């Protein structure tokens, strides 16, 4: 090949590479096709909401409520042929809500998606304030403008778990990050790995969804709201921070998690539903009041503390929930038996459980409660139950007939002198006074005097 032609080809390839990438942000990043001619978009809410005033003239809280369903181990792979984390599938809910101060609301629903499995699904709930903020840019400092709407709270839960928006010593709320990415993007795995690492670091209070624009049309439409320009770009709390590449993600999250937010609560619980092949979702959200207040402790269960062996006895507990949620209760009977969760019971209603012990002794009975969000109380203080067998001293024959008869004396004589069967309850054979805890000859003499000589009756049990 002619040297001049070869040199010219190298120059051309180098020039094209420079057109396709940028290192202005400390990382190699890649533009997507639609950003080559940035649109002047304003991602206004599709259903703008008007401020609602309560009777005192105060503006209530309004928000867009979204439930992002993601796969922790995504079905899609990045350019390095390794999986994405928290790969977005679709919205389980995308609606608008209004709350007065002190309101607490519930929502429940289901979600199915082809190929979804119970061990690889997560729901991220996000509340976003619909107030438009100052223009931000997906190509800082002035290209690809968009209008941010800031998130106030986020929480996530996998199947079988519950989570709520949290504050920490480093954060005013749980941040939500949307990772704009694509499977063909060579630098996107770096952002994926940084987000995954930070998400497992207690210093960073955030959740995130990988919005993979080239394989998921819903993710692509959502990234249009940000006028996505460079890949990868991550958006903190709906565009409060724009983190181009991977090197600014940590600082961007730190900045975002310290911003002032509205006083809202958010709680999500997820359960796998085999029949549907999908998930059932429970959601609670509140304004200027706790989203869930679990009772701090339970009183000891009430019931008889001295009971006969093999007799069924009732033990009662109740709790009142500040939000009126239902309860389930679990009893520990002190003999190694622990019940399943019993319920549900309405807030304030008694939970009454029956139990009998077959062995003599003292048993420590305790109970704990669980609310609809699977939050549990500690075990309650114990109620000590003494299990005894004595009903009537002197009535030792089997079957027992509720009175002292000659056959009871015969039974004791056989037991003491002929190796006969012991009374089913030794205390009932201890008839003499004082009761000394043993069956002796004087106990037989006492019964003989009582039955045939008008002597005193055996003492009460």
HELIX and SHEET records of a PDB file:
HELIX    1   1 UNK A    3  UNK A   20  1                                  18    
HELIX    2   2 UNK A   33  UNK A   37  5                                   5    
HELIX    3   3 UNK A  188  UNK A  199  1                                  12    
HELIX    4   4 UNK A  217  UNK A  224  1                                   8    
HELIX    5   5 UNK A  249  UNK A  257  1                                   9    
HELIX    6   6 UNK A  406  UNK A  417  1                                  12    
HELIX    7   7 UNK A  426  UNK A  429  1                                   4    
HELIX    8   8 UNK A  441  UNK A  452  1                                  12    
SHEET    1   A 3 UNK A  21  UNK A  22  0                                        
SHEET    2   A 3 UNK A  29  UNK A  31 -1                                        
SHEET    3   A 3 UNK A 230  UNK A 231 -1                                        
SHEET    1   B 4 UNK A  83  UNK A  99  0                                        
SHEET    2   B 4 UNK A  61  UNK A  77 -1                                        
SHEET    3   B 4 UNK A 122  UNK A 129 -1                                        
SHEET    4   B 4 UNK A 151  UNK A 158 -1                                        
SHEET    1   C 4 UNK A 104  UNK A 112  0                                        
SHEET    2   C 4 UNK A 278  UNK A 287 -1                                        
SHEET    3   C 4 UNK A 264  UNK A 273 -1                                        
SHEET    4   C 4 UNK A 161  UNK A 164 -1                                        
SHEET    1   D 2 UNK A 135  UNK A 139  0                                        
SHEET    2   D 2 UNK A 143  UNK A 147 -1                                        
SHEET    1   E 4 UNK A 206  UNK A 212  0                                        
SHEET    2   E 4 UNK A 175  UNK A 181  1                                        
SHEET    3   E 4 UNK A 233  UNK A 236 -1                                        
SHEET    4   E 4 UNK A 241  UNK A 244 -1                                        
SHEET    1   F 5 UNK A 306  UNK A 308  0                                        
SHEET    2   F 5 UNK A 383  UNK A 388  1                                        
SHEET    3   F 5 UNK A 361  UNK A 371 -1                                        
SHEET    4   F 5 UNK A 327  UNK A 332 -1                                        
SHEET    5   F 5 UNK A 342  UNK A 345 -1                                        
SHEET    1   G 2 UNK A 313  UNK A 317  0                                        
SHEET    2   G 2 UNK A 351  UNK A 355 -1                                        
END                                                                             
